[in-house]
Amino acid sequence: MLRKKSKKGRKPLRFKTITLKITVQQKKSLVNFSKSRRTTPIKVIKKAIRPFLQNYTHLEVNNIHEKINQLELFKMD
C-alpha cells in the first residue's frame, strides 16, 4: 500500500505581550463601550491601534541627534 504524504504544518505565530495601565474609570468606559458594540475590550484596543502597527514594519529609524549651535557663538576654529 502507498503511504500518504504528510502535510507540512503551519509556521507557528509568535505573539508578544504588552501590558497597559489604565484607571478604574477608563476600564469601566472600555467595558461599557465593548458591551455596547458586542465585542471584547481586547478587540477594541487592537482595532484602535491597528493603523499604527501595520504601516511601519519596514521603516528605518535614525536616532542621530546632534547639537547645533544656531548662533555659532561658541565655535572654536
Backbone as ProteinMPNN parsed JSONL, in Angstrom:
{"seq_chain_A": "MLRKKSKKGRKPLRFKTITLKITVQQKKSLVNFSKSRRTTPIKVIKKAIRPFLQNYTHLEVNNIHEKINQLELFKMD", "coords_chain_A": {"N_chain_A": [[0.833, -1.185, 0.0], [0.315, 2.285, -0.557], [1.854, 5.014, 1.09], [0.512, 7.873, 2.685], [1.462, 11.19, 1.987], [2.748, 13.313, 4.399], [1.451, 16.443, 5.368], [3.046, 19.617, 5.483], [3.272, 21.34, 8.51], [1.775, 24.402, 9.636], [3.574, 27.449, 10.084], [4.249, 28.426, 13.34], [2.595, 31.151, 14.942], [4.08, 33.982, 16.42], [3.643, 35.711, 19.324], [3.804, 38.727, 21.191], [3.747, 40.022, 24.484], [2.092, 42.815, 25.79], [1.786, 45.12, 28.349], [-0.561, 47.285, 29.884], [-1.433, 50.146, 31.655], [-4.358, 51.38, 33.014], [-6.821, 53.641, 34.338], [-9.406, 53.079, 36.828], [-11.814, 54.209, 36.054], [-11.383, 54.483, 33.301], [-11.236, 51.801, 32.621], [-13.864, 50.982, 33.184], [-15.22, 52.496, 31.273], [-14.159, 51.371, 28.941], [-15.088, 48.724, 29.12], [-17.871, 49.156, 29.1], [-18.158, 50.345, 26.565], [-17.292, 48.269, 24.909], [-19.245, 46.356, 25.48], [-21.489, 47.612, 24.43], [-20.92, 47.517, 21.752], [-20.87, 44.87, 21.328], [-18.492, 43.273, 21.553], [-15.113, 42.426, 22.545], [-12.967, 43.929, 25.066], [-10.245, 43.703, 24.351], [-10.304, 43.387, 21.566], [-11.323, 45.887, 20.874], [-9.24, 47.598, 21.647], [-7.146, 46.613, 20.018], [-8.191, 47.175, 17.47], [-8.185, 49.926, 17.563], [-5.452, 50.604, 17.647], [-4.401, 49.445, 15.39], [-3.849, 50.868, 12.837], [-1.449, 52.162, 13.476], [0.3, 50.083, 13.869], [0.531, 48.484, 11.566], [1.636, 49.847, 9.347], [4.314, 50.522, 9.668], [6.344, 48.587, 9.704], [8.617, 48.156, 8.114], [10.035, 50.46, 8.327], [12.856, 52.493, 8.566], [14.569, 53.784, 11.268], [16.255, 56.629, 12.258], [18.278, 57.568, 14.839], [19.889, 59.78, 15.338], [20.968, 62.533, 16.944], [22.241, 65.568, 16.825], [23.789, 68.228, 18.494], [23.373, 71.492, 17.608], [24.757, 74.609, 17.458], [22.997, 77.385, 16.965], [23.593, 80.101, 16.671], [26.287, 80.118, 16.427], [28.109, 81.075, 18.338], [29.907, 79.887, 19.995], [31.841, 78.624, 18.499], [34.839, 77.003, 17.924], [37.192, 77.482, 16.045]], "CA_chain_A": [[0.0, 0.0, 0.0], [1.042, 3.549, -0.6], [1.735, 5.841, 2.281], [0.121, 9.245, 2.428], [2.467, 12.187, 2.332], [2.288, 14.192, 5.474], [1.484, 17.851, 5.024], [3.852, 20.436, 6.379], [2.464, 22.132, 9.423], [1.905, 25.84, 9.518], [4.557, 28.091, 10.946], [3.528, 28.961, 14.491], [2.638, 32.596, 15.11], [4.747, 34.419, 17.649], [2.995, 36.872, 19.899], [4.498, 39.399, 22.277], [2.83, 40.539, 25.475], [2.222, 44.231, 26.137], [0.928, 45.467, 29.475], [-1.061, 48.64, 29.786], [-2.091, 50.571, 32.883], [-5.423, 52.36, 32.845], [-7.514, 53.906, 35.593], [-10.642, 52.324, 37.029], [-12.839, 54.848, 35.221], [-11.097, 54.114, 31.914], [-11.603, 50.39, 32.489], [-15.324, 50.917, 33.109], [-15.602, 53.028, 29.961], [-13.78, 50.381, 27.935], [-16.01, 47.587, 29.239], [-19.196, 49.583, 28.625], [-18.08, 50.545, 25.125], [-17.215, 46.967, 24.254], [-20.553, 45.709, 25.603], [-22.425, 48.252, 23.51], [-20.557, 47.087, 20.396], [-20.885, 43.393, 21.358], [-17.148, 42.777, 21.291], [-14.297, 42.354, 23.757], [-12.064, 45.083, 25.223], [-9.003, 43.468, 23.613], [-10.56, 43.682, 20.157], [-11.475, 47.339, 20.745], [-7.892, 48.186, 21.73], [-6.397, 46.223, 18.818], [-8.714, 47.905, 16.326], [-7.798, 51.329, 17.707], [-4.021, 50.815, 17.384], [-4.007, 48.748, 14.169], [-3.176, 51.708, 11.827], [-0.094, 52.488, 13.908], [1.129, 48.88, 13.902], [0.692, 47.815, 10.285], [2.294, 50.609, 8.294], [5.675, 50.919, 9.998], [7.209, 47.438, 9.975], [9.873, 48.24, 7.377], [10.531, 51.821, 8.437], [14.167, 52.612, 9.198], [14.556, 54.919, 12.175], [17.56, 57.187, 12.567], [18.255, 58.2, 16.151], [21.056, 60.643, 15.45], [20.605, 63.881, 17.364], [23.441, 66.354, 17.032], [23.529, 69.571, 18.982], [23.852, 72.503, 16.679], [24.666, 75.974, 17.967], [22.423, 78.14, 15.857], [24.244, 81.403, 16.508], [27.705, 79.852, 16.273], [28.871, 81.921, 19.243], [30.922, 79.108, 20.691], [32.585, 77.852, 17.527], [36.257, 77.071, 18.271], [38.035, 77.168, 14.891]], "C_chain_A": [[0.873, 1.241, 0.0], [0.796, 4.344, 0.676], [1.325, 7.254, 1.881], [1.262, 10.171, 2.816], [1.914, 13.082, 3.434], [2.434, 15.647, 5.034], [2.379, 18.586, 6.006], [2.922, 21.258, 7.255], [2.681, 23.623, 9.191], [2.966, 26.357, 10.468], [3.825, 28.717, 12.131], [3.683, 30.485, 14.579], [3.307, 32.931, 16.432], [4.094, 35.705, 18.115], [3.848, 37.436, 21.021], [3.454, 40.002, 23.205], [3.14, 42.002, 25.763], [1.28, 44.499, 27.296], [0.599, 46.951, 29.402], [-1.768, 48.989, 31.088], [-3.137, 51.626, 32.547], [-6.123, 52.529, 34.19], [-8.79, 53.076, 35.658], [-11.739, 52.895, 36.147], [-12.635, 54.501, 33.744], [-11.474, 52.661, 31.653], [-13.12, 50.233, 32.362], [-15.809, 51.41, 31.751], [-15.317, 52.019, 28.855], [-14.735, 49.195, 27.946], [-17.391, 47.961, 28.722], [-19.212, 49.775, 27.114], [-18.072, 49.205, 24.398], [-18.541, 46.2, 24.367], [-21.55, 46.299, 24.615], [-22.162, 47.844, 22.068], [-20.548, 45.567, 20.243], [-19.55, 42.801, 20.934], [-16.382, 42.736, 22.608], [-13.406, 43.585, 23.859], [-10.753, 44.923, 24.447], [-9.18, 43.8, 22.14], [-10.722, 45.175, 19.918], [-10.11, 48.011, 20.738], [-7.094, 47.861, 20.472], [-6.868, 46.985, 17.587], [-8.289, 49.374, 16.365], [-6.332, 51.562, 17.334], [-3.528, 50.156, 16.099], [-3.344, 49.652, 13.129], [-1.74, 52.063, 12.188], [0.845, 51.289, 13.831], [1.412, 48.291, 12.533], [1.602, 48.546, 9.315], [3.778, 50.881, 8.528], [6.628, 49.753, 10.243], [8.558, 47.552, 9.294], [10.483, 49.634, 7.419], [11.881, 51.813, 9.143], [14.186, 53.896, 10.013], [15.987, 55.348, 12.443], [17.473, 57.958, 13.872], [19.478, 59.083, 16.358], [20.58, 62.055, 15.774], [21.902, 64.63, 17.657], [23.042, 67.727, 17.53], [24.16, 70.562, 18.018], [23.664, 73.864, 17.329], [24.197, 76.861, 16.824], [23.149, 79.457, 15.623], [25.735, 81.3, 16.257], [28.558, 80.783, 17.122], [30.045, 81.187, 19.847], [31.743, 78.244, 19.754], [34.071, 78.065, 17.767], [37.122, 76.671, 17.086], [39.341, 77.904, 14.946]], "O_chain_A": [[2.003, 1.24, 0.487], [-0.294, 4.344, 1.247], [1.755, 7.761, 0.844], [1.936, 9.97, 3.826], [0.769, 13.533, 3.39], [3.423, 16.022, 4.405], [2.465, 18.24, 7.185], [1.917, 21.797, 6.791], [3.684, 24.028, 8.604], [3.219, 25.772, 11.521], [2.871, 29.468, 11.934], [4.757, 31.031, 14.324], [3.117, 32.242, 17.434], [4.01, 36.676, 17.363], [4.536, 36.692, 21.72], [2.397, 40.443, 22.754], [4.296, 42.38, 25.956], [0.103, 44.143, 27.236], [1.391, 47.759, 28.917], [-2.602, 48.224, 31.572], [-2.849, 52.625, 31.889], [-6.029, 51.668, 35.065], [-9.199, 52.456, 34.676], [-12.513, 52.143, 35.554], [-13.602, 54.254, 33.022], [-11.976, 52.332, 30.579], [-13.604, 49.454, 31.542], [-16.702, 50.814, 31.15], [-16.127, 51.832, 27.948], [-15.143, 48.717, 26.887], [-18.017, 47.189, 27.996], [-20.182, 49.403, 26.454], [-18.762, 49.029, 23.393], [-18.914, 45.474, 23.445], [-22.358, 45.577, 24.031], [-23.081, 47.827, 21.25], [-20.255, 45.042, 19.168], [-19.491, 41.934, 20.061], [-16.954, 42.988, 23.669], [-13.117, 44.221, 22.846], [-10.211, 45.906, 23.942], [-8.31, 44.423, 21.532], [-10.307, 45.683, 18.877], [-9.852, 48.891, 19.918], [-6.435, 48.739, 19.916], [-6.057, 47.396, 16.757], [-8.062, 49.989, 15.323], [-6.0, 52.603, 16.766], [-2.356, 50.293, 15.751], [-2.332, 49.239, 12.563], [-0.905, 52.246, 11.302], [2.06, 51.462, 13.736], [2.448, 47.651, 12.352], [2.285, 47.898, 8.522], [4.439, 51.428, 7.645], [7.632, 49.925, 10.933], [9.558, 47.088, 9.841], [11.363, 49.947, 6.618], [12.03, 51.196, 10.197], [13.856, 54.968, 9.505], [16.831, 54.531, 12.811], [16.683, 58.894, 13.994], [20.038, 59.119, 17.454], [19.881, 62.688, 14.982], [22.579, 64.34, 18.643], [22.075, 68.318, 17.048], [25.337, 70.46, 17.671], [22.551, 74.232, 17.706], [24.912, 77.06, 15.842], [23.301, 79.879, 14.477], [26.378, 82.291, 15.912], [29.615, 81.233, 16.679], [31.064, 81.794, 20.175], [32.289, 77.226, 20.179], [34.523, 79.21, 17.809], [37.736, 75.604, 17.119], [40.172, 77.756, 14.05]]}, "name": "protein", "num_of_chains": 1, "seq": "MLRKKSKKGRKPLRFKTITLKITVQQKKSLVNFSKSRRTTPIKVIKKAIRPFLQNYTHLEVNNIHEKINQLELFKMD"}
